[in-house]
Amino acid sequence: MTVKSIRRAYHVIRTALHYGLDDLLPPKLTPWYFKLLRYCFFWLRNQHKDKVGGERLKLAMQELGPVYIKFGQMLSTRRDLLSDEWAEELAMLQDRVPPFDSAIARESIEKELNAPIERYFNDFDDTPLASASISQVHTATLKSNGAAVVLKVLRPDVEKKVHADLLLMSQAADFLERLLGANNRLRPAEVVEDYRTTIEGELNLKLEALNAIKLRNNFIDSNALYIPYMYEELCFTRLIVMERIDGIPVSDKVALEAQGTNLKLLAERGVELFFTQVFRDNFFHADMHPGNVFVSREHPNDPFYIGLDCGIMGTLTDEDKRYLAENFLAFFNRDYRRIAQLYIESGWVSADTDVGAFEQAVKVVCEPMFNKPLDEISFGHVLLELFRTARRFDMVVQPQLVLLEKTLLYIEGLGRQLYPQLDLWQTAKPFLEQWMAEQVGPKAMAAKVKQQLPYWAEHLPELPELIYDNLKIGRDLSKNQNKLLDRYLKHQQKAHKSNYLLITSAILVICGTILLNQDATLWPSYGSIGIGITLWVLGWRSRPKNRKI
Ligand SMILES: Nc1ncnc2c1ncn2[C@@H]1O[C@H](COP(=O)(O)OP(=O)(O)OP(=O)(O)O)[C@@H](O)[C@H]1O
């Protein structure tokens, strides 16, 4: 421990005591050394008795600086952990920090470029366009083609500060974990680990640039989302350069209305975008707060979103996606047993969970939602309630699902804010239905077969040998057995050989037919069908003639 980290630890403890955060722990979880600490710092203690717990936590985090502010913002999205009042209080934390000296910004930029700014840029503006806790944004124009760009550069020493604060946070979380016991639902260590992954991702701007390039390519032909062009050759870990955009902040409804933006279309496109990113591309922007989303100024009748800051992206496994889609469909069918089973099948809750009790708990939270008309039901809210319930059954936190739930809640909130009559179910249904159809329809089967063809191509030649080896073992075993057993084995050998040929022929014919339907090149399809038919004839001829042994 360095002197600096001891001083920081003291600052954190003093702030916590000042806002009476220790009082928020249940009395039975207050060990003697806590009491001693309170006694030693009695003059500092709880000067904000009049304020509620959430507000006290918010003020303390505000005072502790950027890393804690970002942590508070992240906590505010964990509505599966916090009550709505606490979450709303923490969501008010503002990540506004004074800009750092432009001379330092210049120095950092030149260090990354390994050249003076003037070699690549004209009109570099020393006054930053925006300044946040992790980075600062400056405008300039590219010397090579005069394009308007922005330079995003990390704050000096931000990595060191983040890591020092993260270390303290994880120590505090481990300590709390011990106080609360193994079966606590708050899981502070897990929450801090989650935060570490997020914030460490934000410290690597190159990663943000690569995410933006991928997302831009996914939506290159889209009329719903635009991602600014990244100048990849000028992107590094501590500096990225991208096209400068000119849009209206999505939260500025007055400006959007003033230019006659089609808000209904815009709201629907938001929901469409979310489902396309999740279900089509499996790559979604997971930090869609208002500062990162803008709306195009041109063609207000055909508006599109402009997305910035791709530092936090989410992906789901194919299984997670399927369970998720099935969860929604089971919810709309009011099939609560299926929901409970899905949580167990997916491994989100442990296999020994009492299905009946879980089903009941799900029913209690979901059933009242149907008191509203179907089009008013929020998918994000459904997920949130399901996760809250599942946590009571010790759901293992799935960070990717929490990201998804948080993004969904935000997109739906945004959609409703832009166009209060937005019919979420009608907008989302085609995506879910199409995706489910693709999962079980002939297309999905063809895709699976295509995916597995290399495996079969590799292992099919080994099959006869494997079967032969198996039979040989059987034969060796039977050498000393009686004749009947010998005859039986011979019969089985023939049957096995014939079955193998018949099954292989069926696989080849099915594959060939599916490939033919998929407009694939003709020769592999016909070849596969031809070989299939030949094997079928061989298999049929080699089957055992006598049914009796
Ligand atoms: N390509 C761009 N064109 C125009 N303005 C931009 C561009 N990129 C960023 N900005 C401006 O800079 C602000 C901060 O950018 P960005 O969100 O990428 O930074 P950040 O440090 O990650 O901030 P936060 O932590 O709040 O997300 C944006 O809200 C926007 O106003």
The ligand as a Tripos MOL2 file, in Angstrom:
@<TRIPOS>MOLECULE
LIG
   31    33     1     0     0
SMALL
NO_CHARGES

@<TRIPOS>ATOM
      1 N1        -18.0990   12.1150  -33.7860 N.pl3     1 LIG1
      2 C1        -18.5690   13.1270  -33.0580 C.ar      1 LIG1
      3 N2        -19.0880   14.2140  -33.6660 N.ar      1 LIG1
      4 C2        -19.5720   15.2460  -32.9430 C.ar      1 LIG1
      5 N3        -19.5830   15.2830  -31.5920 N.ar      1 LIG1
      6 C3        -19.0710   14.2330  -30.9290 C.ar      1 LIG1
      7 C4        -18.5170   13.1100  -31.6300 C.ar      1 LIG1
      8 N4        -18.0680   12.2350  -30.7180 N.ar      1 LIG1
      9 C5        -18.3240   12.7710  -29.5130 C.ar      1 LIG1
     10 N5        -18.9320   13.9690  -29.6270 N.ar      1 LIG1
     11 C6        -19.3860   14.8490  -28.5190 C.3       1 LIG1
     12 O1        -18.6420   14.5460  -27.3760 O.3       1 LIG1
     13 C7        -19.5130   14.0600  -26.3300 C.3       1 LIG1
     14 C8        -18.7860   12.9810  -25.5270 C.3       1 LIG1
     15 O2        -18.4280   11.9430  -26.4010 O.3       1 LIG1
     16 P1        -18.3980   10.4200  -25.9090 P.3       1 LIG1
     17 O3        -19.7230   10.0470  -25.3690 O.co2     1 LIG1
     18 O4        -17.8590    9.5920  -27.0040 O.co2     1 LIG1
     19 O5        -17.3340   10.5780  -24.7290 O.3       1 LIG1
     20 P2        -17.2340    9.8490  -23.3260 P.3       1 LIG1
     21 O6        -15.9960   10.3770  -22.6980 O.co2     1 LIG1
     22 O7        -17.3100    8.3850  -23.5340 O.co2     1 LIG1
     23 O8        -18.4910   10.3820  -22.5510 O.3       1 LIG1
     24 P3        -19.5230    9.5620  -21.6550 P.3       1 LIG1
     25 O9        -18.7260    8.9420  -20.5730 O.co2     1 LIG1
     26 O10       -20.4780   10.6160  -21.1810 O.co2     1 LIG1
     27 O11       -20.1740    8.5540  -22.5920 O.co2     1 LIG1
     28 C9        -20.7500   13.5910  -27.0370 C.3       1 LIG1
     29 O12       -21.8800   13.6610  -26.1940 O.3       1 LIG1
     30 C10       -20.8420   14.5570  -28.1920 C.3       1 LIG1
     31 O13       -21.4530   15.7700  -27.7770 O.3       1 LIG1
@<TRIPOS>BOND
     1     1     2 1
     2     2     3 ar
     3     2     7 ar
     4     3     4 ar
     5     4     5 ar
     6     5     6 ar
     7     6     7 ar
     8     6    10 ar
     9     7     8 ar
    10     8     9 ar
    11     9    10 ar
    12    10    11 1
    13    11    12 1
    14    11    30 1
    15    12    13 1
    16    13    14 1
    17    13    28 1
    18    14    15 1
    19    15    16 1
    20    16    17 2
    21    16    18 1
    22    16    19 1
    23    19    20 1
    24    20    21 2
    25    20    22 1
    26    20    23 1
    27    23    24 1
    28    24    25 2
    29    24    26 1
    30    24    27 1
    31    28    29 1
    32    28    30 1
    33    30    31 1
@<TRIPOS>SUBSTRUCTURE
     1 LIG1         1 GROUP 0 **** ****
